[in-house]
Every structure is written in structure tokens, then in C-alpha cells.
Amino acid sequence: MAKRKKNDNRILLFRTLAVLFYLATAVVGYLYIVSELSGHIVVTEQFLMHGVLAGGLAFLGTVFLLAGTPEKKRPRAARFAMAILFGVYLMILCGLLFGGSRNWYAGRADRKYSLKPFESIKLYVKAYEERSLRIRVVASNLIGNIMLFAPMAWFVPFLRKWARKWYLFLPAMLALICLVELTQYLTGRGSLDIDDVILNFPGVFVTYAVLWNPLSVKLWKRTKLIEK
């Protein structure tokens, strides 16, 4: 009896902490949206600070939620938690793609586009070799673009079963990446660059191959994160 009561208290503690961290996530997200709409966030570093804080709080909330959920109910709790994390990721993604840090592009008549494969990549590599650009700038444009859409390969298949079929998910992601590039160009929030697609898609492909191969799926089922 005492052991059961102790376990119930532990579950209650974990669930309370999960609620508190999710509430904190909501507050940070709200403050970000207000700051973004009011034009106070114009530097990428400022935006990433908000994003990392919101993501960290949501992750801790997820850890406590799953720790305080019995195995039978864990898949449902995991879906709820992943939906929250996915929302935070989308907030970060939309901010990076269309937010205040993109104001430099807005209103420019000379919108740029590049449809020649590897042209921009070669320019960044050359700029790094000639030390005309800092390694941070080169890494954010090359490595950052590889990682930008990679979380999609976790969240979308986790939340939608159809996306666990590679022949549906990967073409859909390629189309989405191309659509984002076109939207950035048409709205003046960025350039249209085929190299962005070349960098974005492999990040999605590799992440998907690692996380949703048959062995990984068995692991997610064994840990009760998804239904059998």
C-alpha cells in the first residue's frame, strides 16, 4: 500500500512538473510572437535564443510527462508531447525562413535567384578558404541548411502513420522544400536558390533513414512511444 502511494506521488510530481514546463513554453512562445510581430526581433541570434529556450522547456516537459505516464498510456502521451515539440519547431522554422531576421530581403526590387547546382556552395567554400567569411557564417549557411528540415523526418512520421512510408514522405518533403524556396522568393523574404534544396533534402533523407528504418521502428514500439 505504501509503495503504491509512493508511486502515485511520484507520478503526480512528474505530471505537475510537465504542466509547469509546458506553461513556461507557452509563455516564451507568446513573448516571441509578440516581439516578432512588433518588429523587436531583427537579428537571427535573438530569435534562436527564444527558440532554444522554448525548445528546452518543451523537451523537459516531455521528459516529465513520459516519466509520469504508465506504459499502456505512453503512446497517447507521446503523441501529445510530440505535437507540442513539433509546434515549437514550426515556430522556430517559420521565424528562420520568414521572420524578422529576413527583413533585409523585404522590399528589394533586385530579388536574387540561382538555379545552377552547387554554385552557392562553391562560393561559401571559396570564401572560407580565402578567409573572407567567418567559419560561423559558412557553417550556418551550409550545415544549418542541412539540419533545417531534418526534424521533419522525426515529427511528421511520428504524428502521421502515412509518413512512415518513405515513398510518400520523401517526395512530399522535397515538394515542401521547393515550395518554401519559391515562397521566400515571391514574398521577398529570401532568395530562390537550388543549393538550398540540395542541402535541405539530404538532411531529411538521412534523418529519416536513421529514425524510421525497421530496427528503429521496433525500438520505438518496444519503448512504448508508438503503438504496435
N, C-alpha and C positions, 0 to 999 in steps of 0.2 A: 504493500500500500504506500509506504513511504517512498519507495523507489519510483512508483508511478507518479506520485505527486511531484517529486523532484524533476521527473522528465517533463511533466506538464508545465512546470515553472520555467524550465529551460526553453521549451517551445514558445511559451508566451513572451519570454525575454527576446528571443530571436525575431519573432514576428513584430514586436514593438520597435526594435532597432531597425528592421526592414522598413516599417512605415515611416519612421523618422528620417531615414536616409532618402527615401523616395520623396518625401515632402521637401527636403532640402534640395533635391534635384529639381523639383518643380519650381522652387523659388529662384534658383540660379538660372533655369531656363527662361523664366518670366523676365528676370532682370536683363538677361541677354537680349531677348526680343524687344523689350522697351528701349534698351540702349541702341540696338541696331536700327530700329525704326526712327529714332530721334537723331540718328546720324552721329552718335558719340563713338561708335566703333569704326575706325577707318584704317587701322593697322592690323595685319594678319596676326601678329603676336598677341594683341589684345583679345582677338577673337579666340585664338587657340587656348588662351588662359581660361576663358569662360568654358570652352568645350571640354578641356581636360578636367576642370573642376566638376562640371555636371556629369561627365562620364565616370569619374572616380566615385562620386556619391552614388550614382545609379548602380555601379558594379558592386559596391559594398552592400547596398540594399538587396541586390540579387543574392549575394552570398548568404546573408542572414535569412532571407526568405526561404531559400532552398534548405538551409540548415534546420529551419523550424517547420519543415513540411514532411509528413510521413511519406514513405516511398510510394504508396499507392496513389497519392495525390500529387506527387512530384512533377509528372509531365504537364499537368494543367498549370501548376505554379511556375514551371519553367517557361511555358508559353507566355504567361502574363509578364514575367520578368524580362524575357527576350523582346517582347513588344515595347516595353519601356526603354530598354537599351537601344533598340532599333530607332525609336523616336529621337533619342539623344543623338545618335549617329546621323540621322537625317538632318537634324538641326545644324550639326557641325558641317555636314556635306554641303547643304544649301548655302550656308554662310561663306564657305570657302569658294563656292562656284559663282555665287550671285550677290554676296553681301557687300558690306561697306568697304572691305579691302579691295573691291573691284571698281571703286569709284573712278579710278584713274582712266578706265576704259570708257566710262559712260559719257555719251555726248560727243565722242570723237567721230569726225567725218571719215577719217582715213582708217577704217576698220581693216585689220590685217587678217590674212588667211594664208595657210601654207598647205598645199596638197601633195608636196613632194616628200615621200617617205624618208625618214632619218635626217632630214635637213636640220631641223631644230636641235635634235640630239647631238649631231656633229658640232653644231655651233656652241652648245654648252660644254661639250668635252674639250673643244679647242680653247674656249675662254678659260677653262680651268687650267689647261696646260700652259697657257700664256699668262696665267695669274691675273687676268683682267676681271675675273669674278671670284668672289669668295666661295669656299667649298660649301658653306651653308646655303648659298643661293643655288648652286648647281645641284646639291643634294635634294633641296626642297622641290626643285623642278623635275628632277629625274626620279629619284627614289620616292619622293612624295607622290608623284603621279602613278607610280606602280602600286602604291599602297592605298590610293584614294578610294577606289571602289572595291578593294579586297574584302572589307567587312560584309558587303552584299552577299558574298559567297557563303557566309555563315547564317546571317539573319533570314534571308528570303527562303532558302530551303528548310530552315528550322520552322518557320511560320507557315509555309505553304508546301504541301506534300508534292505538288506537281513539279516544283522547282528542284526536287531531288533526282529528277531525270535530266541528265546532262544535255540531251538533245533538245530539251525545251528551255532550260535555264540559260545555257551559254549563248545561244542566238538572241534570246531576249535581252541579255546583258549587253551584248555587242550593239544591239539596236538602241538601247538606252544610252550608252556612252556616246554613240554618234548623235543621238537626239540632243544630248546635253551640249555637245560641241556646237551644233547648229543653233541652239537656243542662245548660247553665250554670244555667238556672233550676231544674231539678229537683234538681240536686246542691247547690244553694246556693252555687255558685262564681261567680255573676254574675246580672245581671238579664236578663229577656227583653224585647228592645227591637226593634221593627220597623225603627227607624232604623239599627241596626247592619247589618241586611240591605241596606237601601237604600244604605249606604256601602260595605259589603264587596263586593257583586256588581259594581258598575261598575268597581272596581279590577281585578277578574278579567277582565271583559269587554274593557276597553281594552288590558290587557297581552296578552291572547290575540290580539286583533285585530292588534296591532303585531308580535308574535313569530311568529305562525303563519299569516300571510297568504301567498299563493303566492310572492311575491317573497322573503320571509324564509325560507321553506322551501328555495327554490333556493340561498340563501346558506348555510344550514346544510349542505346537501348538497355545495356547492362547497368548503366548508372542511373536509369530511370529518367533521363532528360527528355526522351521522346517515347511514344507508345510503341509497343511491339507490333 
